[in-house]
Amino acid sequence: MRKVIITTIGTQKDECGEENRIELISAGRYYEKSGVHCITYRESEISGMEGTTTLIKVYDDHFSLIRMGAV
C-alpha cells in the first residue's frame, strides 16, 4: 500500500453554458489486489460528503466507484 495524492476535478455547465470547475486534492492510498488497481481516500467537508470514504477500483476495461459511510 502506498500513500498518494488524489486530484479530483469536476466541471459543470449551467443552462446558459457557463462552466463551473471545482478541484479537490486529497491524501489517499493506492494498492493492487488480485490484479485490480485500487485507490481509496476520505471525502472532505468541501466536497459535501464528509464522513465518506471513496474506493475506486480500476480494471482492464472499466472502473467502479464505491462510496461508504455518511452518503
Secondary structure as GFF3:
##gff-version 3
##sequence-region A 1 71
A	DSSP	beta_strand	2	13	.	.	.	ID=ss1
A	DSSP	beta_strand	19	33	.	.	.	ID=ss2
A	DSSP	beta_strand	36	42	.	.	.	ID=ss3
A	DSSP	beta_strand	52	58	.	.	.	ID=ss4
A	DSSP	beta_strand	63	69	.	.	.	ID=ss5
###
